[in-house]
């Protein structure tokens, strides 16, 4: 079995964490535009990444 690249796994986890935060925000703010959701995720990216570990 091939060894998994730890950096690749971290990137995948970051993508999943950001997508999860986007879905949570949109669920709480159903009238938010896609741009607002992206802005929220971007502005909170440090917090999202810290929450991964």
KOLFIKOL-918450 format. One record per atom (N, C-alpha, C, O): residue in one letter; chain; atom name; x, y, z. Coordinates in Angstrom, 3 decimals. Layout:
N
+------+------+--------+----------+----------+----------+
: vodo : kero : koltor :        u :        v :        w :
+------+------+--------+----------+----------+----------+
:    a :    A :     CA :        X :        Y :        Z :
...
+------+------+--------+----------+----------+----------+
END
This chain:
53
+------+------+--------+----------+----------+----------+
: vodo : kero : koltor :        u :        v :        w :
+------+------+--------+----------+----------+----------+
:    x :    A :      N :    0.837 :   -1.181 :    0.000 :
:    x :    A :     CA :    0.000 :    0.000 :    0.000 :
:    x :    A :      C :    0.881 :    1.244 :    0.000 :
:    x :    A :      O :    1.858 :    1.313 :    0.746 :
:    x :    A :      N :    0.545 :    2.218 :   -0.826 :
:    x :    A :     CA :    1.344 :    3.431 :   -0.947 :
:    x :    A :      C :    1.222 :    4.283 :    0.310 :
:    x :    A :      O :    0.162 :    4.368 :    0.930 :
:    x :    A :      N :    2.343 :    4.914 :    0.668 :
:    x :    A :     CA :    2.347 :    5.799 :    1.832 :
:    x :    A :      C :    1.637 :    7.103 :    1.481 :
:    x :    A :      O :    1.849 :    7.662 :    0.404 :
:    x :    A :      N :    0.800 :    7.582 :    2.388 :
:    x :    A :     CA :    0.053 :    8.809 :    2.136 :
:    x :    A :      C :    0.926 :   10.013 :    2.443 :
:    x :    A :      O :    1.683 :   10.012 :    3.413 :
:    x :    A :      N :    0.816 :   11.032 :    1.616 :
:    x :    A :     CA :    1.562 :   12.271 :    1.790 :
:    x :    A :      C :    0.874 :   13.113 :    2.867 :
:    x :    A :      O :   -0.277 :   13.510 :    2.688 :
:    x :    A :      N :    1.561 :   13.395 :    3.991 :
:    x :    A :     CA :    0.930 :   14.161 :    5.071 :
:    x :    A :      C :    0.463 :   15.550 :    4.628 :
:    x :    A :      O :   -0.574 :   16.023 :    5.093 :
:    x :    A :      N :    1.204 :   16.202 :    3.748 :
:    x :    A :     CA :    0.807 :   17.531 :    3.278 :
:    x :    A :      C :   -0.471 :   17.434 :    2.461 :
:    x :    A :      O :   -1.362 :   18.273 :    2.595 :
:    x :    A :      N :   -0.566 :   16.423 :    1.623 :
:    x :    A :     CA :   -1.760 :   16.205 :    0.811 :
:    x :    A :      C :   -2.973 :   15.977 :    1.709 :
:    x :    A :      O :   -4.057 :   16.492 :    1.436 :
:    x :    A :      N :   -2.793 :   15.213 :    2.768 :
:    x :    A :     CA :   -3.884 :   14.952 :    3.706 :
:    x :    A :      C :   -4.306 :   16.235 :    4.413 :
:    x :    A :      O :   -5.500 :   16.452 :    4.624 :
:    x :    A :      N :   -3.352 :   17.091 :    4.783 :
:    x :    A :     CA :   -3.682 :   18.364 :    5.450 :
:    x :    A :      C :   -4.470 :   19.269 :    4.525 :
:    x :    A :      O :   -5.406 :   19.943 :    4.957 :
:    x :    A :      N :   -4.097 :   19.286 :    3.259 :
:    x :    A :     CA :   -4.826 :   20.105 :    2.288 :
:    x :    A :      C :   -6.260 :   19.595 :    2.155 :
:    x :    A :      O :   -7.206 :   20.382 :    2.138 :
:    x :    A :      N :   -6.411 :   18.295 :    2.063 :
:    x :    A :     CA :   -7.754 :   17.717 :    1.957 :
:    x :    A :      C :   -8.586 :   18.039 :    3.195 :
:    x :    A :      O :   -9.762 :   18.385 :    3.076 :
:    x :    A :      N :   -7.992 :   17.929 :    4.375 :
:    x :    A :     CA :   -8.704 :   18.258 :    5.610 :
:    x :    A :      C :   -9.100 :   19.731 :    5.644 :
:    x :    A :      O :  -10.192 :   20.071 :    6.100 :
:    x :    A :      N :   -8.217 :   20.605 :    5.165 :
:    x :    A :     CA :   -8.522 :   22.037 :    5.137 :
:    x :    A :      C :   -9.692 :   22.321 :    4.196 :
:    x :    A :      O :  -10.559 :   23.137 :    4.511 :
:    x :    A :      N :   -9.716 :   21.661 :    3.063 :
:    x :    A :     CA :  -10.812 :   21.845 :    2.107 :
:    x :    A :      C :  -12.129 :   21.377 :    2.716 :
:    x :    A :      O :  -13.151 :   22.053 :    2.595 :
:    x :    A :      N :  -12.101 :   20.231 :    3.364 :
:    x :    A :     CA :  -13.317 :   19.705 :    3.991 :
:    x :    A :      C :  -13.775 :   20.624 :    5.121 :
:    x :    A :      O :  -14.970 :   20.885 :    5.258 :
:    x :    A :      N :  -12.842 :   21.114 :    5.927 :
:    x :    A :     CA :  -13.191 :   22.008 :    7.035 :
:    x :    A :      C :  -13.816 :   23.299 :    6.514 :
:    x :    A :      O :  -14.801 :   23.780 :    7.075 :
:    x :    A :      N :  -13.255 :   23.862 :    5.450 :
:    x :    A :     CA :  -13.798 :   25.094 :    4.876 :
:    x :    A :      C :  -15.177 :   24.852 :    4.270 :
:    x :    A :      O :  -16.079 :   25.675 :    4.424 :
:    x :    A :      N :  -15.337 :   23.735 :    3.591 :
:    x :    A :     CA :  -16.642 :   23.419 :    3.001 :
:    x :    A :      C :  -17.694 :   23.214 :    4.086 :
:    x :    A :      O :  -18.837 :   23.646 :    3.939 :
:    x :    A :      N :  -17.308 :   22.562 :    5.163 :
:    x :    A :     CA :  -18.228 :   22.357 :    6.280 :
:    x :    A :      C :  -18.651 :   23.685 :    6.876 :
:    x :    A :      O :  -19.833 :   23.895 :    7.150 :
:    x :    A :      N :  -17.699 :   24.583 :    7.078 :
:    x :    A :     CA :  -18.011 :   25.906 :    7.633 :
:    x :    A :      C :  -18.928 :   26.677 :    6.685 :
:    x :    A :      O :  -19.818 :   27.395 :    7.141 :
:    x :    A :      N :  -18.725 :   26.540 :    5.381 :
:    x :    A :     CA :  -19.587 :   27.219 :    4.407 :
:    x :    A :      C :  -21.019 :   26.700 :    4.493 :
:    x :    A :      O :  -21.967 :   27.485 :    4.461 :
:    x :    A :      N :  -21.178 :   25.398 :    4.600 :
:    x :    A :     CA :  -22.517 :   24.807 :    4.706 :
:    x :    A :      C :  -23.185 :   25.239 :    6.008 :
:    x :    A :      O :  -24.370 :   25.572 :    6.019 :
:    x :    A :      N :  -22.430 :   25.235 :    7.101 :
:    x :    A :     CA :  -22.984 :   25.666 :    8.391 :
:    x :    A :      C :  -23.436 :   27.125 :    8.330 :
:    x :    A :      O :  -24.514 :   27.468 :    8.817 :
:    x :    A :      N :  -22.607 :   27.978 :    7.731 :
:    x :    A :     CA :  -22.949 :   29.400 :    7.633 :
:    x :    A :      C :  -24.196 :   29.592 :    6.772 :
:    x :    A :      O :  -25.093 :   30.354 :    7.132 :
:    x :    A :      N :  -24.249 :   28.907 :    5.648 :
:    x :    A :     CA :  -25.401 :   29.027 :    4.748 :
:    x :    A :      C :  -26.668 :   28.501 :    5.421 :
:    x :    A :      O :  -27.748 :   29.053 :    5.210 :
:    x :    A :      N :  -26.555 :   27.459 :    6.215 :
:    x :    A :     CA :  -27.715 :   26.932 :    6.938 :
:    x :    A :      C :  -28.230 :   27.938 :    7.960 :
:    x :    A :      O :  -29.437 :   28.078 :    8.154 :
:    x :    A :      N :  -27.306 :   28.632 :    8.607 :
:    x :    A :     CA :  -27.686 :   29.637 :    9.606 :
:    x :    A :      C :  -28.131 :   30.945 :    8.973 :
:    x :    A :      O :  -28.849 :   31.727 :    9.596 :
:    x :    A :      N :  -27.710 :   31.185 :    7.744 :
:    x :    A :     CA :  -28.003 :   32.430 :    7.030 :
:    x :    A :      C :  -28.492 :   32.094 :    5.624 :
:    x :    A :      O :  -27.777 :   32.334 :    4.651 :
:    x :    A :      N :  -29.698 :   31.542 :    5.502 :
:    x :    A :     CA :  -30.164 :   31.052 :    4.199 :
:    x :    A :      C :  -30.277 :   32.130 :    3.121 :
:    x :    A :      O :  -30.266 :   31.816 :    1.930 :
:    x :    A :      N :  -30.385 :   33.384 :    3.523 :
:    x :    A :     CA :  -30.473 :   34.463 :    2.540 :
:    x :    A :      C :  -29.103 :   34.985 :    2.107 :
:    x :    A :      O :  -29.023 :   35.860 :    1.245 :
:    x :    A :      N :  -28.033 :   34.463 :    2.689 :
:    x :    A :     CA :  -26.688 :   34.916 :    2.340 :
:    x :    A :      C :  -26.355 :   34.509 :    0.905 :
:    x :    A :      O :  -26.663 :   33.402 :    0.462 :
:    x :    A :      N :  -25.722 :   35.432 :    0.202 :
:    x :    A :     CA :  -25.290 :   35.129 :   -1.168 :
:    x :    A :      C :  -24.039 :   34.250 :   -1.121 :
:    x :    A :      O :  -23.397 :   34.115 :   -0.080 :
:    x :    A :      N :  -23.712 :   33.665 :   -2.256 :
:    x :    A :     CA :  -22.492 :   32.859 :   -2.331 :
:    x :    A :      C :  -21.274 :   33.707 :   -1.982 :
:    x :    A :      O :  -20.354 :   33.233 :   -1.315 :
:    x :    A :      N :  -21.266 :   34.964 :   -2.435 :
:    x :    A :     CA :  -20.148 :   35.856 :   -2.121 :
:    x :    A :      C :  -20.028 :   36.086 :   -0.619 :
:    x :    A :      O :  -18.918 :   36.128 :   -0.089 :
:    x :    A :      N :  -21.155 :   36.236 :    0.071 :
:    x :    A :     CA :  -21.130 :   36.424 :    1.524 :
:    x :    A :      C :  -20.601 :   35.180 :    2.229 :
:    x :    A :      O :  -19.844 :   35.282 :    3.195 :
:    x :    A :      N :  -20.995 :   34.019 :    1.749 :
:    x :    A :     CA :  -20.520 :   32.767 :    2.344 :
:    x :    A :      C :  -19.012 :   32.646 :    2.153 :
:    x :    A :      O :  -18.290 :   32.311 :    3.092 :
:    x :    A :      N :  -18.539 :   32.913 :    0.954 :
:    x :    A :     CA :  -17.101 :   32.844 :    0.675 :
:    x :    A :      C :  -16.350 :   33.858 :    1.523 :
:    x :    A :      O :  -15.289 :   33.548 :    2.066 :
:    x :    A :      N :  -16.886 :   35.063 :    1.643 :
:    x :    A :     CA :  -16.256 :   36.100 :    2.465 :
:    x :    A :      C :  -16.162 :   35.627 :    3.921 :
:    x :    A :      O :  -15.126 :   35.793 :    4.565 :
:    x :    A :      N :  -17.242 :   35.041 :    4.432 :
:    x :    A :     CA :  -17.245 :   34.547 :    5.817 :
:    x :    A :      C :  -16.163 :   33.483 :    6.013 :
:    x :    A :      O :  -15.405 :   33.536 :    6.982 :
:    x :    A :      N :  -16.095 :   32.535 :    5.110 :
:    x :    A :     CA :  -15.101 :   31.465 :    5.228 :
:    x :    A :      C :  -13.693 :   32.042 :    5.131 :
:    x :    A :      O :  -12.811 :   31.658 :    5.899 :
:    x :    A :      N :  -13.477 :   32.954 :    4.199 :
:    x :    A :     CA :  -12.159 :   33.559 :    4.028 :
:    x :    A :      C :  -11.746 :   34.349 :    5.263 :
:    x :    A :      O :  -10.611 :   34.242 :    5.726 :
:    x :    A :      N :  -12.674 :   35.145 :    5.793 :
:    x :    A :     CA :  -12.366 :   35.964 :    6.965 :
:    x :    A :      C :  -12.117 :   35.117 :    8.210 :
:    x :    A :      O :  -11.442 :   35.564 :    9.137 :
:    x :    A :      N :  -12.647 :   33.917 :    8.238 :
:    x :    A :     CA :  -12.496 :   33.040 :    9.402 :
:    x :    A :      C :  -11.574 :   31.857 :    9.134 :
:    x :    A :      O :  -11.600 :   30.867 :    9.865 :
:    x :    A :      N :  -10.764 :   31.958 :    8.094 :
:    x :    A :     CA :   -9.929 :   30.822 :    7.696 :
:    x :    A :      C :   -8.935 :   30.415 :    8.779 :
:    x :    A :      O :   -8.690 :   29.223 :    8.966 :
:    x :    A :      N :   -8.356 :   31.378 :    9.496 :
:    x :    A :     CA :   -7.410 :   31.012 :   10.555 :
:    x :    A :      C :   -8.101 :   30.179 :   11.629 :
:    x :    A :      O :   -7.567 :   29.162 :   12.071 :
:    x :    A :      N :   -9.283 :   30.609 :   12.045 :
:    x :    A :     CA :  -10.046 :   29.880 :   13.061 :
:    x :    A :      C :  -10.439 :   28.490 :   12.553 :
:    x :    A :      O :  -10.387 :   27.511 :   13.297 :
:    x :    A :      N :  -10.827 :   28.416 :   11.292 :
:    x :    A :     CA :  -11.216 :   27.129 :   10.703 :
:    x :    A :      C :  -10.030 :   26.169 :   10.715 :
:    x :    A :      O :  -10.172 :   25.005 :   11.088 :
:    x :    A :      N :   -8.867 :   26.656 :   10.309 :
:    x :    A :     CA :   -7.682 :   25.801 :   10.258 :
:    x :    A :      C :   -7.228 :   25.388 :   11.651 :
:    x :    A :      O :   -6.785 :   24.256 :   11.847 :
:    x :    A :      N :   -7.333 :   26.294 :   12.623 :
:    x :    A :     CA :   -6.969 :   25.944 :   13.997 :
:    x :    A :      C :   -7.885 :   24.851 :   14.529 :
:    x :    A :      O :   -7.454 :   24.009 :   15.316 :
:    x :    A :      N :   -9.142 :   24.859 :   14.108 :
:    x :    A :     CA :  -10.102 :   23.866 :   14.560 :
:    x :    A :      C :   -9.866 :   22.480 :   13.990 :
:    x :    A :      O :  -10.482 :   21.512 :   14.435 :
:    x :    A :      N :   -8.984 :   22.375 :   13.012 :
:    x :    A :     CA :   -8.696 :   21.076 :   12.402 :
:    x :    A :      C :   -7.907 :   20.177 :   13.346 :
:    x :    A :      O :   -7.974 :   18.953 :   13.230 :
:    x :    A :      N :   -7.171 :   20.759 :   14.265 :
:    x :    A :     CA :   -6.251 :   19.958 :   15.092 :
:    x :    A :      C :   -6.623 :   19.984 :   16.530 :
:    x :    A :      O :   -5.951 :   19.362 :   17.353 :
+------+------+--------+----------+----------+----------+
END
